[in-house]
């Protein structure tokens, strides 16, 4: 279970990093009058990062199936974010 929680922690941190990159890109694009990610993309990244971090915290504080399910939520949220906002 430690390995799974460790991997889901890395994925949750990755969603936060993606969120920061998208927000930074949106700010730079707005300042330079250049098309960048829209408000919808920024919103999706913020919501996904919040859910992933909350699920990771839940997983870290529980044991057994509850910890497993929290880690799975992190993987699902990150997968949905990548599928809809980066590959879609």
C-alpha positions as a printed Julia matrix, in Angstrom:
88×3 Matrix{Float64}:
   0.0    0.0     0.0
   2.91   2.36    0.63
   4.01   2.07   -2.97
   0.53   2.82   -4.29
   0.16   5.84   -2.01
   3.62   7.02   -3.01
   2.74   6.79   -6.7
  -0.57   8.53   -6.19
   1.25  11.26   -4.26
   3.54  11.82   -7.22
   0.53  11.99   -9.54
  -1.27  14.42   -7.22
   1.82  16.64   -7.15
   1.93  16.42  -10.93
  -1.63  17.7   -11.2
  -0.67  20.65   -9.0
   2.35  21.31  -11.22
   0.16  21.19  -14.34
  -2.27  23.59  -12.7
   0.52  26.05  -11.94
   1.85  25.82  -15.5
  -1.58  26.44  -17.01
  -2.28  29.37  -14.67
   1.15  30.85  -15.39
   0.63  30.44  -19.12
  -2.78  32.11  -18.91
  -1.32  35.07  -17.01
   1.6   35.5   -19.41
  -0.71  35.15  -22.42
  -3.1   37.75  -21.06
  -0.29  40.23  -20.34
   1.25  39.84  -23.78
  -2.07  39.82  -25.6
  -1.42  36.34  -26.93
  -3.97  33.51  -27.08
  -3.47  31.1   -24.22
  -5.49  28.62  -22.24
  -8.99  29.83  -21.58
 -10.88  30.12  -18.34
 -12.42  26.69  -18.86
  -9.02  24.99  -19.02
  -7.77  26.87  -15.97
 -10.93  25.92  -14.06
 -10.58  22.24  -14.96
  -6.97  22.22  -13.78
  -7.76  23.95  -10.49
 -10.69  21.64   -9.71
  -8.69  18.53  -10.64
  -5.74  19.58   -8.5
  -7.96  20.26   -5.5
  -9.72  16.89   -5.84
  -6.43  15.02   -6.34
  -4.78  16.62   -3.31
  -7.87  16.03   -1.14
  -8.03  12.39   -2.24
  -4.32  11.98   -1.54
  -4.67  13.42    1.95
  -7.62  11.08    2.54
  -5.57   8.13    1.3
  -2.59   9.04    3.47
  -4.73   9.18    6.62
  -6.6    5.91    6.1
  -5.7    2.24    5.9
  -6.9   -0.68    3.84
  -9.56  -0.28    1.2
 -10.2    3.38    2.1
  -6.56   4.22    1.39
  -6.71   2.23   -1.84
  -9.87   4.0    -2.99
  -8.36   7.44   -2.27
  -5.33   6.57   -4.38
  -7.56   5.31   -7.19
  -9.47   8.61   -7.16
  -6.18  10.45   -7.66
  -5.34   8.28  -10.7
  -8.83   8.67  -12.18
  -8.89  12.45  -11.76
  -5.42  12.83  -13.27
  -6.34  10.53  -16.14
  -9.53  12.46  -16.87
  -7.65  15.76  -16.76
  -5.02  14.54  -19.18
  -7.59  12.93  -21.47
  -9.92  15.93  -21.69
  -7.54  18.88  -21.48
  -4.27  17.68  -22.97
  -5.05  14.84  -25.39
  -8.64  15.6   -26.34
